[in-house]
Each structure stands twice: as C-alpha cells, then as structure tokens.
Amino acid sequence: MLEPLQITLLAVAGFLAGAVNGVAGGGSLISFPALLAMGYSPVAANVTSALTTLPGYLGGLAGYRDELPAIGGRVLRLAAVTVAGAACGSAILLVAPQEQFTSVVPVLVLASVAALALQGVVARRLAKARAADGGRGLLAAQFVVSVYGGYFAAGLGVMMLAVLGAFVAENLHRLNALKGALSLIVGSVSALAFTVFGPVQWLPVTVMSLAGLAGGRGGVVLARRVSPEILRWLVVSAGLVLSVALFLR
C-alpha cells in the first residue's frame, strides 16, 4: 500500500504528464521516473507508465476528430503491422530478463529525449513534406517504430510522426491524426499484454490516469500561458538528468 504522500506525488506526476502531453509531448519522461522514485522496478514502472498514457492518446485523438475521415483508409492499411510491432515489442519486454531492460533503459530515455528535442525541427520539415505515399518502406518503418513503442513508449509519438512524414504526403494536422490513431493502437496492444502478463501496479495506474485526464485539460490553459518550446526544453533537461542518473546507477 502506498502512503498518502506517495499517492499525492503520483497524482502530481500524472497531472504534469497529462499537461505536458497536451502541450508538447513527452509526458512519459515525467510518469516513468516518478514511478522509479516510488521504488518500482524499471520493468514495473515501464508497464505501469504505459497504461497511464492511454487516456492521453484518446484525448489527443478526439482533438483531431475532424481529420479522422480523411485518414481512415491509412489507419486500416497500417493497423496490422502496428499491432504486430507492438505485440513483438511488448513480448520482448516481458520475456527478456529484467536485467536486460534495466541496462538498456538509460539509452532508451536518451533516445526519447533526443526525439523530443528534435520535435520542433521535425514538425517544420513535415509541414513542407511532399513524399511518396508509402509502399513497403512505410510498412517496414511503421513496424519498427511500433516495436519500439511496445517495448518503451516514451518518445513514440515524435518518432512515429517522423516516420509517417517521411513516407506520406499529407498536411501536418492529418499526420498528427494518423499518428494519434496508430499510437492508440500501440498503446492498446501493450496495455492488453501488460494487463495479462506484466507486473502492472494498478493503484498508480488509477491515480495517474485520472490525474492525467485533468492534466490534459489543464494543458490547454497552460498552453496559453507558457510557450510549448519552453515546456519542451524543461522536459528535455529533466530527461537528460534522468538519463545521466540511470547511466551512473
């Protein structure tokens, strides 16, 4: 059982993660270390953090409901490889020795920090993208990024947006809608696998998910007061500190 202070800290972390996801992305770089700080193992913190992202995926997708009819065909085309990749990534996490994940997690955190730091550059480039409409290259790339998302969700949205923008000629709003739908598929597959087979900590999931929903709404207010770029770099800085700390463990 968690102490009232620990529940409060998890609620604050969940709220902040939801707000950051609503404004700049990268909320997992708040929820994941918060669970580590509570004393959970890296694998337990990862699978628990992954489940707390689902409400954010749903909320983000709802914001692009006007774009959904236009990207529905692409979602169906990419759904199979997305499910397969997420299932593979989740299986690797659950089957591999926990020590393996513990050793690789600093690199994964660093990769997600780099993806978040480059988010602005990626967005500007994608706004001018006029790439071909996918083909086998898109299917292969989407499979790889879905494996990553099933294994470690932090930074998934930015990485997936970069992949989609490299292969699909669409405006940024439709690419974001497509990314949101496919991220929800990855998150749902991972959540199912982790619920059945993983060491999910359900009290933190409940606390952080509810707080994250409130944080997502609060993110709209925050976006009007704080520049998304400033918020993004604050999260990047915190992620760098976390990555260094994990390397030194």
Beta strands, then each sheet from edge to edge (+ up, - down):
end
